[in-house]
């Protein structure tokens, strides 16, 4: 069962494998392991989203990877009224 994602929300729970925040048509994901980043890339890129930013934070065992995604163009379409 898929959950609906709200805009401008933080999805951070104690059992999450990655940190996720949404802001309009932007999705920010912080991964703790490089392998997680590969999984996120497969899932998001395969659904038509665009990776627009990537950063590495810290070094050693505290290293994090921050990915910024833009939701596909379908989100940007203007509303057509009857």
C-alpha distance (Angstrom), angle and dihedral (degrees) to the residues before:
residue distance angle dihedral
X1 . . .
X2 3.81 . .
X3 3.78 121.1 .
X4 3.79 121.7 -139.2
X5 3.80 113.4 -115.1
X6 3.80 117.4 -134.7
X7 3.80 124.0 -145.3
X8 3.80 118.1 -109.9
X9 3.79 93.3 16.8
X10 3.77 134.2 130.5
X11 3.78 116.9 -137.6
X12 3.78 100.9 -162.8
X13 3.78 118.0 141.1
X14 3.81 129.6 160.9
X15 3.81 92.8 -104.5
X16 3.82 98.7 46.3
X17 3.78 116.9 121.8
X18 3.82 91.4 -154.3
X19 3.82 134.1 23.6
X20 3.82 114.1 -116.8
X21 3.81 129.4 -169.5
X22 3.80 127.4 174.6
X23 3.80 127.6 -156.4
X24 3.79 115.2 175.5
X25 3.79 106.8 -60.2
X26 3.82 92.8 -12.8
X27 3.82 125.8 94.5
X28 3.81 121.2 -166.2
X29 3.80 118.1 -161.5
X30 3.81 126.2 -174.8
X31 3.81 114.6 -161.8
X32 3.80 125.0 -163.2
X33 3.80 95.0 -157.5
X34 3.78 134.1 36.7
X35 3.82 89.5 -126.7
X36 3.84 89.3 59.8
X37 3.79 89.3 54.2
X38 3.80 90.4 56.0
X39 3.83 90.8 51.9
X40 3.81 92.2 48.3
X41 3.80 90.3 48.8
X42 3.81 92.1 52.5
X43 3.80 92.7 48.1
X44 3.82 98.7 43.9
X45 3.80 100.3 36.5
X46 3.79 90.8 47.0
X47 3.80 90.1 56.7
X48 3.82 93.6 56.3
X49 3.82 100.2 -98.1
X50 3.79 122.1 137.9
X51 3.81 125.0 -126.3
X52 3.81 104.3 -137.9
X53 3.79 101.7 165.8
X54 3.78 142.4 27.0
X55 3.81 130.5 179.6
X56 3.79 137.1 172.7
X57 3.80 117.0 -141.4
X58 3.81 126.2 -161.9
X59 3.79 126.8 -17.4
X60 3.77 138.8 -102.1
X61 3.81 119.0 8.7
X62 3.85 91.9 -11.3
X63 3.82 93.3 57.1
X64 3.83 116.0 132.0
X65 3.79 132.4 -174.7
X66 3.82 118.9 -142.2
X67 3.79 118.1 -159.3
X68 3.81 123.7 -171.7
X69 3.80 116.5 -158.3
X70 3.80 131.0 -172.8
X71 3.79 115.0 -146.5
X72 3.80 113.9 -117.4
X73 3.80 122.2 -82.4
X74 3.81 91.4 -98.0
X75 3.81 86.4 78.3
X76 3.84 91.2 56.8
X77 3.80 96.4 53.7
X78 3.77 114.8 118.3
X79 3.78 119.1 -117.5
X80 3.79 115.6 -100.7
X81 3.79 114.1 -142.9
X82 3.79 124.1 -157.8
